[in-house]
Amino acid sequence: MATSAEQVFAHIEETVKSTPSLKKKFPGILTLKLTDSPLVLTLNIPSLKTSRLPHPSPSLTIHLSSSTLLKIFNGELKPQKAFMKKVIRIEGKLGLAMKFQGIVKEVMKRMKSKL
């Protein structure tokens, strides 16, 4: 179970870099921006690369708080419910937003295997 946004970002980075199958699940560039922290994580899924800098033109940007990020990646809140509750804001291709769940599942599986 992750206890900080930094920890979640580290798990996401590790998962993206070591899971080539994500290319099929999310064919684009995703930026996660925390609304209550300067932390930013950009995932270039097609090239399996990550960056701690914002991308100039991501396919999808998700704005959320650190606590919402933790709830999602600890399995306490599904991304779709977070969107419906308006605790996350999405910019970009909404079709890709639905595919974000695939990334979440893969990261959660790897986080559990580390326990």
Buried (B, 14 or more C-beta within 10 A) or exposed (E): EBEEBEBBBBBBBBBBEEBEEBEEBBEBBBBBBBEEEEBBBBBBBEEBEBBEEEBEEBBBBBBBBBBBBBBBBBEEBEBEEBBEEEBBEBEBBEEBBEBBBBBBEBBBEBBEEEE
